[in-house]
Amino acid sequence: MAVSGLEPGVRRQVEAEGSNRCGRMTRKRNLGGRSNEPEACSQSDAREPPVGNSTAEPEPPSRHREDGPGKGDDCETKPKLGFMQAMKAAKRARKRHPGHARAASPRRDPRRKAHSLIDKVYRWENLVAAWKRVRANKGAHGLDRVTIRGFEADLDTHLREIQRKLMERRYTPQPVRRVYIPKASDPKKRRPLGIPVVADRIVQQAILQVVDPIFDPEMSERSFGFRKGRKAHHAIATAIQDAKEGYRHVVDADIASFFDQIGHDVAMSRVRARIADGRVLYLFEAFLKAGVMEGGVVTVPVTGTPQGGVISPWIANLVLDDLDKALEAKGLRHVRYADDFVVLCRSREEAVEALAYVKEVLGELGLSLHETKTRLSDFWKGFEFLGHRFRCNCLGISDNAIERFKGRIRTLTRRQQGRNVDAVLQDLNPVLRGWARYFGVGEVTRTMTSLDGWIRMRIRAFKFKRKCHNDNWRLPNRRLAKWGLLSLLDCRPELRLSYVRVE
């Protein structure tokens, strides 16, 4: 309000009335609920000095800030904020000075645990997807002797029963059936397998489909086994790339009885680090401690996880991820596929130190290296990794892989069969196609040419029930191709992996 040009007495009266009006308006806003704090009047109106011809001296500044609220002029009070402004100021203050509750909030923890996962496990869509994966993997029956085909005959009933037991917390895994297969490294020795029933395989797959996205992003980039979007060819290509960069000395490591020596406490501690759902943890521990039926006797294992189940390779990746992180922190390069891994170094001295460090880390996990199968080598002397042979700077096929392949072909083409050639080729072609696509990425033209001739000889011997060189003109190659016999060279993929030595 302009007060210039008035007499001094009138001017002071007008200023007083303006001050009272400002206080009343502020109190009216408070009573109306629009603001919880009084608003300040304009400083220019409250402290405007006298103008005009008056010789009156300016009044001393008010001391209302020391007198407290309610004393002195309301327009001279300390400016306060409105409700929304006060809330924003409090929020900024909390950010600057976090309290105990906010500092401990799980939203601030980058590795917060996952709660309430069991409802996602027994969701119908998840169970159906798990069943499709189990059916695609095929596999033998368990102790209940229910095969994949028998389970599929009444699929809805079986899946509803699994879902009901999971919802009621009544699902209990059945013991696995113990079988033995020849070892890949030594056919004279046998490897123990534990085959769960079909229902247990479905539940394991349903659990992994829920928990794997939680763990997989944090696993090492140099782990390629049983992970989505990764395969053995990626591991081989990584090893070749490291060799091209000068890492030509190799620690060819082999863990002794890995799946039989995994500690249950070690595995469960890694699972509990990210999962807090007690029902999911119970299922994990129940599958680890599931009994093993052998010779009519059920035994409960104290350590290890039976090979043959869906969950075993995932647990292997979870436990050995500690080894991956330790090697990476040490500055060492390695490539791992499940429990098979190699460490690549620039010199032999570094390889010796890496071997000692690997033993130390595995010892903390309760594991150990196989003394006879673990050795130091390089890309010139040669070593074997994932069935491939690295030797003389070339990528070939290991002798054991070739012998296993021949043994399988002999079984499919044996003469004492009550089947015709078409039935034999129907079973033989998928084996040829898969083997060629896996091993055909290397420098294997000569090897596969020789194997193609040997396979044609087996087909001719099956057809004529004898082995004779004269049968080559009786049943030429073009007729075998017309019957549908595939060639290993024709089934090779377009991908080629070769090692070029870099000095």
C-alpha positions as CSV (number, residue, x, y, z in Angstrom):
1,M,0.0,0.0,0.0
2,A,1.4,3.3,-1.0
3,V,1.6,5.8,1.9
4,S,3.7,8.6,0.4
5,G,2.3,12.1,0.5
6,L,0.3,11.6,3.8
7,E,0.9,13.3,7.1
8,P,3.2,11.4,9.5
9,G,0.4,10.5,12.0
10,V,-2.0,9.4,9.3
11,R,0.8,7.4,7.6
12,R,1.6,5.4,10.8
13,Q,-2.1,4.6,11.3
14,V,-2.4,3.3,7.7
15,E,0.7,1.1,8.2
16,A,-0.7,-0.3,11.4
17,E,-4.0,-1.2,9.8
18,G,-2.2,-2.9,6.9
19,S,-0.2,-4.9,9.4
20,N,-3.3,-6.1,11.2
21,R,-5.0,-7.0,8.0
22,C,-2.0,-9.1,6.9
23,G,-2.1,-11.1,10.2
24,R,-5.8,-11.7,9.9
25,M,-5.5,-12.9,6.3
26,T,-2.7,-15.3,7.3
27,R,-4.7,-16.7,10.2
28,K,-7.7,-17.1,7.9
29,R,-5.6,-19.2,5.5
30,N,-4.5,-21.4,8.4
31,L,-8.1,-22.0,9.5
32,G,-9.1,-22.7,6.0
33,G,-6.7,-25.7,5.7
34,R,-4.7,-24.3,2.7
35,S,-1.5,-23.9,4.7
36,N,-0.2,-25.0,8.1
37,E,2.3,-22.1,8.4
38,P,1.7,-18.3,8.4
39,E,2.9,-16.5,5.3
40,A,5.2,-13.4,5.6
41,C,4.2,-10.0,4.4
42,S,6.3,-8.0,2.0
43,Q,9.4,-6.6,3.6
44,S,9.1,-3.4,1.5
45,D,5.7,-2.6,3.1
46,A,6.8,-3.3,6.7
47,R,10.1,-1.5,6.7
48,E,9.5,1.3,4.1
49,P,11.2,4.5,5.5
50,P,9.3,7.8,5.8
51,V,9.1,9.8,2.6
52,G,8.1,13.4,1.8
53,N,9.0,16.5,3.8
54,S,8.7,14.7,7.1
55,T,11.7,15.0,9.4
56,A,10.6,12.1,11.6
57,E,13.4,9.6,12.1
58,P,12.9,6.1,11.1
59,E,11.7,3.7,13.7
60,P,14.1,1.1,15.0
61,P,13.8,-2.4,13.6
62,S,11.3,-4.6,15.4
63,R,12.6,-7.2,17.9
64,H,9.8,-9.7,17.4
65,R,12.3,-12.6,16.5
66,E,13.5,-12.5,20.1
67,D,10.1,-12.1,21.6
68,G,8.7,-15.2,20.0
69,P,5.4,-15.7,18.2
70,G,2.5,-13.6,19.1
71,K,4.6,-10.6,20.1
72,G,5.2,-7.6,17.9
73,D,3.9,-7.2,14.4
74,D,2.8,-10.3,12.6
75,C,4.2,-9.1,9.3
76,E,7.6,-9.0,10.9
77,T,7.6,-12.7,11.8
78,K,10.2,-15.1,10.3
79,P,9.0,-16.4,6.9
80,K,7.8,-20.0,7.0
81,L,7.1,-22.6,4.3
82,G,3.8,-24.1,3.2
83,F,2.8,-27.7,3.7
84,M,4.1,-29.1,0.4
85,Q,7.3,-27.0,0.6
86,A,7.9,-28.3,4.1
87,M,7.5,-32.0,2.9
88,K,10.0,-31.4,0.1
89,A,12.4,-29.9,2.5
90,A,12.1,-32.8,4.9
91,K,12.6,-35.3,2.0
92,R,15.8,-33.4,1.0
93,A,16.9,-33.5,4.6
94,R,16.4,-37.3,4.8
95,K,18.5,-37.8,1.6
96,R,21.3,-35.8,3.2
97,H,21.0,-37.5,6.5
98,P,19.7,-41.1,6.0
99,G,18.2,-42.7,9.0
100,H,18.7,-46.3,10.1
101,A,15.5,-47.5,8.5
102,R,16.3,-46.0,5.1
103,A,20.0,-47.1,5.1
104,A,18.9,-50.7,5.8
105,S,16.2,-50.7,3.2
106,P,16.3,-53.6,0.8
107,R,15.8,-51.2,-2.1
108,R,19.3,-49.9,-1.5
109,D,20.9,-53.4,-1.5
110,P,22.0,-54.4,-5.0
111,R,21.9,-58.1,-3.9
112,R,18.6,-58.1,-2.2
113,K,16.9,-61.5,-1.7
114,A,13.9,-62.7,-3.6
115,H,10.8,-63.5,-1.6
116,S,7.6,-65.3,-2.5
117,L,8.7,-67.4,-5.4
118,I,6.7,-70.6,-4.8
119,D,3.6,-69.1,-6.4
120,K,5.6,-68.5,-9.6
121,V,6.9,-72.1,-9.4
122,Y,3.5,-73.8,-9.3
123,R,1.9,-71.4,-11.8
124,W,0.2,-73.5,-14.5
125,E,2.0,-71.9,-17.4
126,N,5.3,-72.5,-15.7
127,L,4.6,-76.2,-15.1
128,V,3.5,-76.7,-18.7
129,A,6.7,-75.0,-20.0
130,A,8.7,-77.2,-17.6
131,W,7.0,-80.3,-18.9
132,K,7.8,-79.4,-22.5
133,R,11.5,-79.0,-21.7
134,V,11.5,-82.4,-19.9
135,R,9.7,-84.1,-22.8
136,A,12.2,-82.6,-25.3
137,N,15.1,-83.9,-23.2
138,K,13.5,-87.4,-23.2
139,G,15.3,-89.6,-20.7
140,A,14.6,-92.8,-19.0
141,H,12.0,-93.6,-16.3
142,G,12.6,-93.4,-12.5
143,L,11.7,-95.7,-9.7
144,D,8.0,-95.5,-10.4
145,R,8.6,-96.8,-14.0
146,V,6.5,-94.0,-15.4
147,T,7.9,-93.1,-18.8
148,I,7.6,-89.8,-20.7
149,R,4.9,-91.4,-22.9
150,G,3.0,-92.7,-19.9
151,F,3.1,-89.4,-18.2
152,E,1.8,-87.6,-21.3
153,A,-1.1,-90.0,-21.6
154,D,-2.7,-88.4,-18.6
155,L,-0.9,-85.1,-18.6
156,D,-3.5,-82.8,-17.0
157,T,-4.1,-85.1,-14.1
158,H,-0.4,-85.4,-13.3
159,L,0.3,-81.7,-13.6
160,R,-2.7,-80.8,-11.4
161,E,-1.5,-83.2,-8.8
162,I,2.0,-81.7,-8.8
163,Q,0.5,-78.2,-8.5
164,R,-1.8,-79.2,-5.7
165,K,1.0,-80.7,-3.6
166,L,3.2,-77.7,-4.2
167,M,0.4,-75.3,-3.1
168,E,-0.3,-77.4,0.0
169,R,3.4,-77.7,0.9
170,R,3.2,-81.5,0.6
171,Y,5.5,-82.2,-2.3
172,T,8.3,-84.7,-1.4
173,P,10.9,-85.9,-4.0
174,Q,11.2,-89.6,-4.6
175,P,14.5,-91.5,-4.5
176,V,16.5,-91.6,-7.7
177,R,17.3,-94.8,-9.6
178,R,21.0,-95.6,-9.8
179,V,22.5,-96.6,-13.1
180,Y,26.0,-96.7,-14.4
181,I,27.4,-95.7,-17.8
182,P,31.0,-95.9,-19.2
183,K,33.1,-92.9,-18.6
184,A,34.1,-90.8,-21.6
185,S,37.8,-90.6,-20.6
186,D,38.1,-94.3,-19.7
187,P,35.4,-96.7,-21.1
188,K,36.5,-99.4,-18.7
189,K,35.3,-97.3,-15.8
190,R,31.7,-96.5,-15.1
191,R,30.1,-93.2,-14.1
192,P,27.2,-93.3,-11.6
193,L,23.9,-91.6,-12.6
194,G,20.8,-90.9,-10.6
195,I,17.6,-90.8,-12.7
196,P,14.7,-89.0,-10.9
197,V,11.1,-89.7,-11.7
198,V,9.4,-87.6,-14.4
199,A,7.4,-85.6,-11.8
200,D,10.6,-84.6,-9.9
201,R,12.3,-83.6,-13.2
202,I,9.3,-81.3,-14.0
203,V,9.4,-79.7,-10.5
204,Q,13.2,-79.2,-10.8
205,Q,12.8,-77.6,-14.2
206,A,9.9,-75.4,-12.9
207,I,12.1,-74.1,-10.1
208,L,15.1,-73.4,-12.4
209,Q,12.9,-71.4,-14.7
210,V,12.1,-69.1,-11.8
211,V,15.4,-68.8,-10.0
212,D,17.8,-68.9,-12.9
213,P,17.1,-65.3,-14.1
214,I,18.0,-64.2,-10.5
215,F,21.4,-65.8,-10.5
216,D,22.5,-65.9,-14.1
217,P,23.2,-62.1,-14.6
218,E,25.7,-62.2,-11.8
219,M,27.7,-65.3,-13.0
220,S,31.0,-65.0,-14.8
221,E,31.1,-64.2,-18.5
222,R,33.7,-67.0,-18.9
223,S,31.2,-69.8,-17.8
224,F,29.5,-71.4,-20.8
225,G,28.0,-74.6,-19.6
226,F,24.2,-75.1,-19.3
227,R,23.5,-71.4,-19.6
228,K,20.9,-69.7,-21.8
229,G,22.4,-68.4,-25.0
230,R,25.8,-70.1,-24.5
231,K,27.3,-73.3,-25.8
232,A,30.5,-75.2,-26.1
233,H,31.5,-73.5,-29.4
234,H,31.6,-70.2,-27.6
235,A,33.9,-71.7,-25.0
236,I,36.2,-73.1,-27.7
237,A,36.2,-69.8,-29.5
238,T,37.1,-67.9,-26.3
239,A,40.1,-70.2,-25.7
240,I,41.3,-69.7,-29.3
241,Q,41.0,-65.9,-29.0
242,D,43.0,-66.0,-25.7
243,A,45.7,-68.0,-27.5
244,K,45.9,-65.5,-30.3
245,E,46.5,-62.8,-27.7
246,G,49.5,-64.6,-26.3
247,Y,48.0,-66.9,-23.6
248,R,49.4,-70.1,-24.9
249,H,50.3,-72.0,-21.7
250,V,47.4,-74.0,-20.3
251,V,46.4,-75.5,-17.0
252,D,44.4,-78.5,-18.1
253,A,42.4,-79.1,-14.8
254,D,40.1,-81.9,-13.9
255,I,38.1,-81.9,-10.6
256,A,38.0,-85.3,-8.9
257,S,34.4,-86.7,-8.5
258,F,32.9,-83.3,-8.7
259,F,29.3,-84.1,-8.5
260,D,29.9,-86.7,-5.7
261,Q,31.9,-84.2,-3.6
262,I,29.7,-81.1,-3.6
263,G,28.9,-80.2,-0.1
264,H,25.2,-79.6,0.6
265,D,26.0,-76.7,3.0
266,V,28.2,-75.1,0.4
267,A,25.5,-75.3,-2.3
268,M,22.7,-74.2,0.0
269,S,24.6,-71.2,1.3
270,R,24.9,-70.0,-2.3
271,V,21.2,-70.5,-2.9
272,R,20.2,-68.7,0.4
273,A,22.3,-65.7,-0.6
274,R,19.7,-64.6,-3.1
275,I,16.5,-66.6,-2.1
276,A,14.5,-66.1,1.1
277,D,11.4,-68.2,0.2
278,G,11.5,-71.0,2.7
279,R,9.4,-73.3,0.6
280,V,11.7,-73.0,-2.4
281,L,14.7,-73.6,-0.1
282,Y,13.1,-76.7,1.3
283,L,12.7,-78.1,-2.2
284,F,16.3,-77.4,-3.1
285,E,17.5,-79.2,0.0
286,A,15.1,-82.0,-0.5
287,F,16.4,-82.7,-4.0
288,L,20.0,-82.6,-2.7
289,K,19.2,-85.1,0.0
290,A,16.9,-87.4,-2.1
291,G,17.6,-91.0,-1.5
292,V,19.4,-93.3,-4.0
293,M,18.0,-96.7,-4.8
294,E,20.7,-99.3,-5.6
295,G,20.3,-103.0,-5.2
296,G,16.9,-102.6,-3.5
297,V,18.4,-100.4,-0.8
298,V,17.8,-96.7,-0.4
299,T,20.7,-94.6,0.9
300,V,20.6,-90.9,1.8
301,P,23.7,-89.1,0.5
302,V,25.6,-86.7,2.8
303,T,27.4,-84.9,0.0
304,G,27.0,-84.6,-3.7
305,T,24.2,-84.2,-6.2
306,P,23.1,-87.1,-8.4
307,Q,24.0,-86.7,-12.1
308,G,21.0,-87.2,-14.3
309,G,18.7,-84.6,-12.8
310,V,17.9,-81.2,-14.1
311,I,19.2,-79.3,-11.1
312,S,22.6,-80.9,-10.9
313,P,24.4,-78.9,-13.7
314,W,22.8,-75.6,-12.4
315,I,24.2,-76.3,-8.9
316,A,27.6,-77.0,-10.4
317,N,27.6,-73.6,-12.1
318,L,26.5,-71.9,-8.8
319,V,29.3,-73.5,-6.7
320,L,32.1,-73.1,-9.3
321,D,31.1,-69.5,-9.8
322,D,33.2,-68.7,-6.8
323,L,36.2,-70.2,-8.6
324,D,35.4,-68.0,-11.6
325,K,35.3,-64.9,-9.5
326,A,38.5,-65.8,-7.7
327,L,40.5,-66.3,-10.9
328,E,39.2,-63.1,-12.4
329,A,40.1,-61.2,-9.3
330,K,43.6,-62.7,-9.6
331,G,43.9,-61.4,-13.2
332,L,43.9,-64.9,-14.7
333,R,42.1,-66.0,-17.8
334,H,40.1,-69.2,-17.9
335,V,37.3,-70.9,-19.8
336,R,34.8,-73.2,-18.0
337,Y,32.1,-75.4,-19.1
338,A,30.3,-77.0,-16.1
339,D,33.0,-78.8,-14.2
340,D,35.5,-78.9,-17.1
341,F,37.8,-75.8,-17.3
342,V,41.2,-74.6,-18.4
343,V,43.3,-71.7,-17.2
344,L,45.4,-69.9,-19.9
345,C,48.6,-68.1,-19.0
346,R,51.4,-66.2,-20.8
347,S,54.3,-68.3,-19.3
348,R,54.9,-71.6,-17.7
349,E,55.8,-70.0,-14.4
350,E,52.5,-68.2,-14.3
351,A,50.8,-71.5,-15.1
352,V,52.5,-73.1,-12.1
353,E,51.3,-70.3,-9.8
354,A,47.8,-70.6,-11.3
355,L,47.6,-74.3,-10.6
356,A,48.5,-73.8,-7.0
357,Y,45.9,-71.0,-6.7
358,V,43.2,-73.2,-8.2
359,K,44.0,-75.9,-5.7
360,E,43.7,-73.4,-2.9
361,V,40.3,-72.1,-4.0
362,L,38.9,-75.6,-4.6
363,G,40.1,-76.6,-1.1
364,E,37.9,-73.9,0.4
365,L,34.9,-75.3,-1.5
366,G,35.7,-78.8,-0.3
367,L,36.9,-80.0,-3.7
368,S,40.2,-81.2,-5.1
369,L,41.9,-81.8,-8.5
370,H,42.5,-85.1,-10.0
371,E,46.2,-85.7,-9.6
372,T,46.8,-87.8,-12.8
373,K,44.4,-85.9,-15.1
374,T,45.5,-82.4,-14.2
375,R,48.6,-81.3,-16.1
376,L,50.4,-78.3,-17.6
377,S,50.6,-78.0,-21.3
378,D,50.4,-75.5,-24.2
379,F,48.8,-75.1,-27.6
380,W,51.8,-76.8,-29.3
381,K,52.1,-79.9,-27.2
382,G,48.4,-80.2,-27.1
383,F,45.5,-80.7,-24.7
384,E,41.9,-81.8,-24.9
385,F,38.9,-79.6,-24.0
386,L,35.2,-80.4,-24.5
387,G,36.0,-83.4,-26.9
388,H,38.2,-81.2,-29.1
389,R,42.0,-81.6,-29.4
390,F,44.3,-78.6,-29.5
391,R,47.7,-79.7,-30.9
392,C,50.3,-78.1,-33.2
393,N,48.1,-75.0,-33.4
394,C,45.3,-76.9,-34.9
395,L,41.7,-77.7,-33.7
396,G,40.9,-81.4,-34.2
397,I,38.9,-84.2,-32.6
398,S,40.1,-86.1,-29.6
399,D,40.8,-89.8,-30.0
400,N,38.3,-90.7,-27.2
401,A,35.5,-88.8,-29.0
402,I,36.2,-90.7,-32.2
403,E,36.2,-94.0,-30.4
404,R,32.9,-93.2,-28.7
405,F,31.4,-92.2,-32.0
406,K,32.5,-95.4,-33.7
407,G,31.1,-97.5,-30.9
408,R,27.7,-95.9,-31.3
409,I,27.8,-96.4,-35.0
410,R,28.7,-100.1,-34.5
411,T,25.7,-100.5,-32.2
412,L,23.3,-98.9,-34.7
413,T,24.6,-100.9,-37.7
414,R,25.1,-104.3,-36.2
415,R,24.2,-107.2,-38.6
416,Q,22.0,-109.1,-36.1
417,Q,19.0,-106.9,-36.5
418,G,15.5,-107.7,-37.7
419,R,15.2,-104.4,-39.5
420,N,15.7,-103.1,-43.0
421,V,18.2,-100.4,-44.2
422,D,15.6,-97.6,-44.1
423,A,15.0,-98.2,-40.4
424,V,18.7,-98.2,-39.7
425,L,19.3,-95.0,-41.6
426,Q,16.4,-93.3,-39.8
427,D,18.2,-93.9,-36.4
428,L,21.7,-93.3,-37.9
429,N,21.2,-89.9,-39.6
430,P,20.4,-87.9,-36.4
431,V,23.6,-89.2,-34.9
432,L,25.7,-88.2,-37.9
433,R,24.1,-84.8,-38.2
434,G,24.6,-83.9,-34.5
435,W,28.2,-85.2,-34.4
436,A,29.2,-83.3,-37.6
437,R,27.6,-80.1,-36.4
438,Y,29.5,-80.2,-33.1
439,F,33.0,-81.3,-34.3
440,G,32.8,-79.9,-37.8
441,V,33.9,-76.4,-36.7
442,G,37.5,-77.4,-36.5
443,E,40.1,-78.5,-39.1
444,V,38.6,-82.0,-39.5
445,T,38.2,-82.5,-43.3
446,R,40.5,-85.4,-43.5
447,T,39.1,-87.1,-40.4
448,M,35.5,-86.8,-41.5
449,T,36.4,-88.0,-45.0
450,S,37.9,-91.2,-43.5
451,L,34.9,-91.6,-41.2
452,D,32.4,-91.3,-44.1
453,G,34.1,-94.2,-45.9
454,W,34.0,-96.3,-42.8
455,I,30.3,-95.6,-42.2
456,R,29.5,-96.6,-45.8
457,M,31.4,-99.8,-45.2
458,R,29.2,-100.5,-42.2
459,I,26.0,-100.0,-44.1
460,R,27.2,-102.4,-46.9
461,A,28.2,-105.0,-44.3
462,F,24.7,-104.7,-42.8
463,K,23.0,-105.0,-46.1
464,F,24.9,-108.0,-47.4
465,K,25.6,-109.5,-43.9
466,R,29.3,-109.7,-44.7
467,K,32.4,-107.5,-45.1
468,C,33.8,-107.5,-48.6
469,H,35.6,-104.9,-50.8
470,N,33.7,-106.2,-53.8
471,D,30.5,-104.9,-52.4
472,N,31.6,-101.3,-53.2
473,W,30.5,-101.6,-56.8
474,R,27.4,-103.6,-55.9
475,L,26.2,-100.8,-53.6
476,P,27.9,-97.6,-54.8
477,N,27.9,-94.3,-52.9
478,R,25.3,-92.6,-55.1
479,R,22.8,-95.4,-54.2
480,L,23.5,-95.0,-50.5
481,A,22.9,-91.2,-50.9
482,K,19.7,-91.9,-52.8
483,W,18.5,-94.1,-49.9
484,G,19.1,-91.1,-47.6
485,L,22.5,-91.7,-45.9
486,L,24.0,-88.4,-44.8
487,S,27.6,-87.5,-45.1
488,L,29.6,-85.9,-42.2
489,L,31.2,-83.4,-44.6
490,D,27.8,-82.3,-45.9
491,C,26.5,-81.8,-42.4
492,R,29.3,-79.5,-41.2
493,P,28.2,-76.0,-40.0
494,E,29.3,-72.8,-41.7
495,L,31.2,-71.8,-38.5
496,R,34.9,-72.5,-38.6
497,L,37.3,-72.1,-35.7
498,S,41.0,-72.2,-36.4
499,Y,44.0,-71.2,-34.4
500,V,46.7,-69.0,-36.0
501,R,49.8,-68.7,-34.0
502,V,50.8,-65.2,-33.0
503,E,54.4,-64.6,-32.1
